[in-house]
Amino acid sequence: MNKKMKNLIICAVFVLIISCKNNTLSLYDEQSIG
């Protein structure tokens, strides 16, 4: 696998992790409010 492809995959994984964290945080906020 070439370096550019590897960097793209790493970036995609980071984006997925961040979006998952944001989703769980918003869920916790909704639960604490309700």
mmCIF file of the N, C-alpha and C atoms, coordinates in Angstrom:
data_MODEL
# 
_entry.id   MODEL 
# 
loop_
_atom_site.group_PDB 
_atom_site.id 
_atom_site.type_symbol 
_atom_site.label_atom_id 
_atom_site.label_alt_id 
_atom_site.label_comp_id 
_atom_site.label_asym_id 
_atom_site.label_entity_id 
_atom_site.label_seq_id 
_atom_site.pdbx_PDB_ins_code 
_atom_site.Cartn_x 
_atom_site.Cartn_y 
_atom_site.Cartn_z 
_atom_site.occupancy 
_atom_site.B_iso_or_equiv 
_atom_site.pdbx_formal_charge 
_atom_site.auth_seq_id 
_atom_site.auth_comp_id 
_atom_site.auth_asym_id 
_atom_site.auth_atom_id 
_atom_site.pdbx_PDB_model_num 
ATOM 1   N N  . MET A 1 1  ? 0.852   -1.199 0.000  1.00 0.00 ? 1  MET A N  1 
ATOM 2   C CA . MET A 1 1  ? 0.000   0.000  0.000  1.00 0.00 ? 1  MET A CA 1 
ATOM 3   C C  . MET A 1 1  ? 0.888   1.250  0.000  1.00 0.00 ? 1  MET A C  1 
ATOM 4   N N  . ASN A 1 2  ? 0.577   2.208  -0.874 1.00 0.00 ? 2  ASN A N  1 
ATOM 5   C CA . ASN A 1 2  ? 1.428   3.389  -0.932 1.00 0.00 ? 2  ASN A CA 1 
ATOM 6   C C  . ASN A 1 2  ? 1.104   4.361  0.201  1.00 0.00 ? 2  ASN A C  1 
ATOM 7   N N  . LYS A 1 3  ? 2.000   5.314  0.409  1.00 0.00 ? 3  LYS A N  1 
ATOM 8   C CA . LYS A 1 3  ? 1.911   6.192  1.570  1.00 0.00 ? 3  LYS A CA 1 
ATOM 9   C C  . LYS A 1 3  ? 0.661   7.083  1.513  1.00 0.00 ? 3  LYS A C  1 
ATOM 10  N N  . LYS A 1 4  ? 0.332   7.574  0.311  1.00 0.00 ? 4  LYS A N  1 
ATOM 11  C CA . LYS A 1 4  ? -0.825  8.468  0.190  1.00 0.00 ? 4  LYS A CA 1 
ATOM 12  C C  . LYS A 1 4  ? -2.107  7.740  0.593  1.00 0.00 ? 4  LYS A C  1 
ATOM 13  N N  . MET A 1 5  ? -2.246  6.505  0.129  1.00 0.00 ? 5  MET A N  1 
ATOM 14  C CA . MET A 1 5  ? -3.431  5.713  0.456  1.00 0.00 ? 5  MET A CA 1 
ATOM 15  C C  . MET A 1 5  ? -3.520  5.495  1.963  1.00 0.00 ? 5  MET A C  1 
ATOM 16  N N  . LYS A 1 6  ? -2.386  5.194  2.580  1.00 0.00 ? 6  LYS A N  1 
ATOM 17  C CA . LYS A 1 6  ? -2.360  4.949  4.022  1.00 0.00 ? 6  LYS A CA 1 
ATOM 18  C C  . LYS A 1 6  ? -2.796  6.193  4.782  1.00 0.00 ? 6  LYS A C  1 
ATOM 19  N N  . ASN A 1 7  ? -2.290  7.368  4.361  1.00 0.00 ? 7  ASN A N  1 
ATOM 20  C CA . ASN A 1 7  ? -2.680  8.619  5.015  1.00 0.00 ? 7  ASN A CA 1 
ATOM 21  C C  . ASN A 1 7  ? -4.168  8.871  4.869  1.00 0.00 ? 7  ASN A C  1 
ATOM 22  N N  . LEU A 1 8  ? -4.725  8.591  3.694  1.00 0.00 ? 8  LEU A N  1 
ATOM 23  C CA . LEU A 1 8  ? -6.161  8.788  3.476  1.00 0.00 ? 8  LEU A CA 1 
ATOM 24  C C  . LEU A 1 8  ? -6.969  7.908  4.420  1.00 0.00 ? 8  LEU A C  1 
ATOM 25  N N  . ILE A 1 9  ? -6.565  6.664  4.575  1.00 0.00 ? 9  ILE A N  1 
ATOM 26  C CA . ILE A 1 9  ? -7.284  5.737  5.457  1.00 0.00 ? 9  ILE A CA 1 
ATOM 27  C C  . ILE A 1 9  ? -7.205  6.227  6.900  1.00 0.00 ? 9  ILE A C  1 
ATOM 28  N N  . ILE A 1 10 ? -6.022  6.685  7.329  1.00 0.00 ? 10 ILE A N  1 
ATOM 29  C CA . ILE A 1 10 ? -5.859  7.186  8.695  1.00 0.00 ? 10 ILE A CA 1 
ATOM 30  C C  . ILE A 1 10 ? -6.774  8.393  8.923  1.00 0.00 ? 10 ILE A C  1 
ATOM 31  N N  . CYS A 1 11 ? -6.821  9.302  7.934  1.00 0.00 ? 11 CYS A N  1 
ATOM 32  C CA . CYS A 1 11 ? -7.701  10.474 8.050  1.00 0.00 ? 11 CYS A CA 1 
ATOM 33  C C  . CYS A 1 11 ? -9.154  10.040 8.160  1.00 0.00 ? 11 CYS A C  1 
ATOM 34  N N  . ALA A 1 12 ? -9.565  9.083  7.338  1.00 0.00 ? 12 ALA A N  1 
ATOM 35  C CA . ALA A 1 12 ? -10.949 8.613  7.361  1.00 0.00 ? 12 ALA A CA 1 
ATOM 36  C C  . ALA A 1 12 ? -11.291 8.019  8.725  1.00 0.00 ? 12 ALA A C  1 
ATOM 37  N N  . VAL A 1 13 ? -10.371 7.250  9.296  1.00 0.00 ? 13 VAL A N  1 
ATOM 38  C CA . VAL A 1 13 ? -10.599 6.654  10.614 1.00 0.00 ? 13 VAL A CA 1 
ATOM 39  C C  . VAL A 1 13 ? -10.753 7.744  11.676 1.00 0.00 ? 13 VAL A C  1 
ATOM 40  N N  . PHE A 1 14 ? -9.900  8.777  11.611 1.00 0.00 ? 14 PHE A N  1 
ATOM 41  C CA . PHE A 1 14 ? -10.007 9.876  12.567 1.00 0.00 ? 14 PHE A CA 1 
ATOM 42  C C  . PHE A 1 14 ? -11.362 10.556 12.473 1.00 0.00 ? 14 PHE A C  1 
ATOM 43  N N  . VAL A 1 15 ? -11.809 10.815 11.247 1.00 0.00 ? 15 VAL A N  1 
ATOM 44  C CA . VAL A 1 15 ? -13.115 11.470 11.054 1.00 0.00 ? 15 VAL A CA 1 
ATOM 45  C C  . VAL A 1 15 ? -14.231 10.610 11.636 1.00 0.00 ? 15 VAL A C  1 
ATOM 46  N N  . LEU A 1 16 ? -14.167 9.305  11.408 1.00 0.00 ? 16 LEU A N  1 
ATOM 47  C CA . LEU A 1 16 ? -15.189 8.408  11.951 1.00 0.00 ? 16 LEU A CA 1 
ATOM 48  C C  . LEU A 1 16 ? -15.194 8.446  13.472 1.00 0.00 ? 16 LEU A C  1 
ATOM 49  N N  . ILE A 1 17 ? -14.013 8.390  14.082 1.00 0.00 ? 17 ILE A N  1 
ATOM 50  C CA . ILE A 1 17 ? -13.912 8.409  15.543 1.00 0.00 ? 17 ILE A CA 1 
ATOM 51  C C  . ILE A 1 17 ? -14.477 9.712  16.100 1.00 0.00 ? 17 ILE A C  1 
ATOM 52  N N  . ILE A 1 18 ? -14.107 10.837 15.479 1.00 0.00 ? 18 ILE A N  1 
ATOM 53  C CA . ILE A 1 18 ? -14.584 12.139 15.970 1.00 0.00 ? 18 ILE A CA 1 
ATOM 54  C C  . ILE A 1 18 ? -16.099 12.228 15.853 1.00 0.00 ? 18 ILE A C  1 
ATOM 55  N N  . SER A 1 19 ? -16.656 11.798 14.716 1.00 0.00 ? 19 SER A N  1 
ATOM 56  C CA . SER A 1 19 ? -18.107 11.882 14.535 1.00 0.00 ? 19 SER A CA 1 
ATOM 57  C C  . SER A 1 19 ? -18.816 10.950 15.523 1.00 0.00 ? 19 SER A C  1 
ATOM 58  N N  . CYS A 1 20 ? -18.249 9.789  15.790 1.00 0.00 ? 20 CYS A N  1 
ATOM 59  C CA . CYS A 1 20 ? -18.843 8.876  16.769 1.00 0.00 ? 20 CYS A CA 1 
ATOM 60  C C  . CYS A 1 20 ? -18.830 9.508  18.158 1.00 0.00 ? 20 CYS A C  1 
ATOM 61  N N  . LYS A 1 21 ? -17.710 10.137 18.527 1.00 0.00 ? 21 LYS A N  1 
ATOM 62  C CA . LYS A 1 21 ? -17.622 10.794 19.831 1.00 0.00 ? 21 LYS A CA 1 
ATOM 63  C C  . LYS A 1 21 ? -18.656 11.908 19.942 1.00 0.00 ? 21 LYS A C  1 
ATOM 64  N N  . ASN A 1 22 ? -18.826 12.698 18.879 1.00 0.00 ? 22 ASN A N  1 
ATOM 65  C CA . ASN A 1 22 ? -19.806 13.781 18.888 1.00 0.00 ? 22 ASN A CA 1 
ATOM 66  C C  . ASN A 1 22 ? -21.217 13.214 19.057 1.00 0.00 ? 22 ASN A C  1 
ATOM 67  N N  . ASN A 1 23 ? -21.513 12.103 18.397 1.00 0.00 ? 23 ASN A N  1 
ATOM 68  C CA . ASN A 1 23 ? -22.838 11.497 18.511 1.00 0.00 ? 23 ASN A CA 1 
ATOM 69  C C  . ASN A 1 23 ? -23.092 11.023 19.937 1.00 0.00 ? 23 ASN A C  1 
ATOM 70  N N  . THR A 1 24 ? -22.128 10.371 20.557 1.00 0.00 ? 24 THR A N  1 
ATOM 71  C CA . THR A 1 24 ? -22.327 9.876  21.911 1.00 0.00 ? 24 THR A CA 1 
ATOM 72  C C  . THR A 1 24 ? -22.451 11.052 22.883 1.00 0.00 ? 24 THR A C  1 
ATOM 73  N N  . LEU A 1 25 ? -21.670 12.116 22.671 1.00 0.00 ? 25 LEU A N  1 
ATOM 74  C CA . LEU A 1 25 ? -21.750 13.276 23.555 1.00 0.00 ? 25 LEU A CA 1 
ATOM 75  C C  . LEU A 1 25 ? -23.126 13.923 23.462 1.00 0.00 ? 25 LEU A C  1 
ATOM 76  N N  . SER A 1 26 ? -23.662 14.092 22.262 1.00 0.00 ? 26 SER A N  1 
ATOM 77  C CA . SER A 1 26 ? -24.979 14.701 22.099 1.00 0.00 ? 26 SER A CA 1 
ATOM 78  C C  . SER A 1 26 ? -26.052 13.804 22.725 1.00 0.00 ? 26 SER A C  1 
ATOM 79  N N  . LEU A 1 27 ? -25.879 12.481 22.631 1.00 0.00 ? 27 LEU A N  1 
ATOM 80  C CA . LEU A 1 27 ? -26.831 11.572 23.260 1.00 0.00 ? 27 LEU A CA 1 
ATOM 81  C C  . LEU A 1 27 ? -26.798 11.750 24.779 1.00 0.00 ? 27 LEU A C  1 
ATOM 82  N N  . TYR A 1 28 ? -25.612 11.858 25.363 1.00 0.00 ? 28 TYR A N  1 
ATOM 83  C CA . TYR A 1 28 ? -25.505 12.062 26.797 1.00 0.00 ? 28 TYR A CA 1 
ATOM 84  C C  . TYR A 1 28 ? -26.146 13.386 27.200 1.00 0.00 ? 28 TYR A C  1 
ATOM 85  N N  . ASP A 1 29 ? -25.946 14.445 26.412 1.00 0.00 ? 29 ASP A N  1 
ATOM 86  C CA . ASP A 1 29 ? -26.554 15.739 26.715 1.00 0.00 ? 29 ASP A CA 1 
ATOM 87  C C  . ASP A 1 29 ? -28.073 15.623 26.717 1.00 0.00 ? 29 ASP A C  1 
ATOM 88  N N  . GLU A 1 30 ? -28.635 14.963 25.714 1.00 0.00 ? 30 GLU A N  1 
ATOM 89  C CA . GLU A 1 30 ? -30.085 14.804 25.638 1.00 0.00 ? 30 GLU A CA 1 
ATOM 90  C C  . GLU A 1 30 ? -30.603 14.035 26.843 1.00 0.00 ? 30 GLU A C  1 
ATOM 91  N N  . GLN A 1 31 ? -29.899 12.999 27.251 1.00 0.00 ? 31 GLN A N  1 
ATOM 92  C CA . GLN A 1 31 ? -30.337 12.196 28.390 1.00 0.00 ? 31 GLN A CA 1 
ATOM 93  C C  . GLN A 1 31 ? -30.293 13.021 29.675 1.00 0.00 ? 31 GLN A C  1 
ATOM 94  N N  . SER A 1 32 ? -29.243 13.816 29.848 1.00 0.00 ? 32 SER A N  1 
ATOM 95  C CA . SER A 1 32 ? -29.120 14.589 31.083 1.00 0.00 ? 32 SER A CA 1 
ATOM 96  C C  . SER A 1 32 ? -30.184 15.677 31.144 1.00 0.00 ? 32 SER A C  1 
ATOM 97  N N  . ILE A 1 33 ? -30.567 16.218 29.970 1.00 0.00 ? 33 ILE A N  1 
ATOM 98  C CA . ILE A 1 33 ? -31.619 17.247 29.946 1.00 0.00 ? 33 ILE A CA 1 
ATOM 99  C C  . ILE A 1 33 ? -32.973 16.584 30.225 1.00 0.00 ? 33 ILE A C  1 
ATOM 100 N N  . GLY A 1 34 ? -33.264 15.494 29.507 1.00 0.00 ? 34 GLY A N  1 
ATOM 101 C CA . GLY A 1 34 ? -34.557 14.817 29.651 1.00 0.00 ? 34 GLY A CA 1 
ATOM 102 C C  . GLY A 1 34 ? -34.531 13.978 30.888 1.00 0.00 ? 34 GLY A C  1 
# 
